[in-house]
Amino acid sequence: MIRLSKSVYLAGSTATLAEIDRARTWRRALVSHGVEVTSTWVDKVAAAANVGNPRDKTPLQRLAISAQCLREVDRAGSLWMLVPPVDAPTRGAWGESCYAHALARPLVFSGDTKQSVFCALGDEYESDEDAFSRVLGLVGVR
């Protein structure tokens, strides 16, 4: 798959509406700066009544969802993970970030990064605003 340098996969939690809104906010900000956001989960979660991990799906349907996310990580030039607070867990975003690391993509983490040593694989920021600036730098937008 061709990696797009001006693209980013935005990973995050679907555990709370606040975290889904956080992802929507930063997705809009990236797009407004001309960055292609390869992750489509934010829109799909909204279309599924804010359900990010549909437990009622068959194994084949769940495989298709996870495979789509990994294809989108593969297309991205970098990954930004909106690390949620510990009371808003995420599972998919950790897998996506490790997959991006295995692909040697630059990683940016923002939020409560101290909750996982895996955040040290990339650039860590307490604030989303600082991480956003770093992501813009990675994709060559200022």
Secondary structure as the mmCIF struct_conf table of DSSP 4:
data_model
#
loop_
_struct_conf.conf_type_id
_struct_conf.id
_struct_conf.beg_label_comp_id
_struct_conf.beg_label_asym_id
_struct_conf.beg_label_seq_id
_struct_conf.end_label_comp_id
_struct_conf.end_label_asym_id
_struct_conf.end_label_seq_id
HELX_LH_PP_P HELX_LH_PP_P1 ILE A 2 ARG A 3
STRN STRN1 LEU A 4 ALA A 11
BEND BEND1 ALA A 15 THR A 16
HELX_RH_AL_P HELX_RH_AL_P1 LEU A 17 SER A 32
TURN_TY1_P TURN_TY1_P1 HIS A 33 GLY A 34
STRN STRN2 GLU A 36 VAL A 37
HELX_RH_AL_P HELX_RH_AL_P2 TRP A 41 ALA A 47
TURN_TY1_P TURN_TY1_P2 ALA A 48 ASN A 50
BEND BEND2 GLY A 52 ASN A 53
TURN_TY1_P TURN_TY1_P3 ARG A 55 ASP A 56
BEND BEND3 LYS A 57 LYS A 57
HELX_RH_AL_P HELX_RH_AL_P3 PRO A 59 ARG A 75
STRN STRN3 ALA A 76 VAL A 83
HELX_LH_PP_P HELX_LH_PP_P2 PRO A 84 PRO A 85
TURN_TY1_P TURN_TY1_P4 VAL A 86 ASP A 87
BEND BEND4 ALA A 88 ALA A 88
BEND BEND5 ARG A 91 ARG A 91
HELX_RH_AL_P HELX_RH_AL_P4 GLY A 92 ALA A 102
TURN_TY1_P TURN_TY1_P5 LEU A 103 ALA A 104
STRN STRN4 LEU A 107 GLY A 111
BEND BEND6 ASP A 112 ASP A 112
HELX_RH_3T_P HELX_RH_3T_P1 THR A 113 GLN A 115
HELX_RH_3T_P HELX_RH_3T_P2 VAL A 117 LEU A 121
BEND BEND7 GLY A 122 GLY A 122
STRN STRN5 ASP A 123 TYR A 125
BEND BEND8 GLU A 126 SER A 127
HELX_RH_AL_P HELX_RH_AL_P5 ASP A 128 LEU A 138
TURN_TY1_P TURN_TY1_P6 VAL A 139 GLY A 140
#
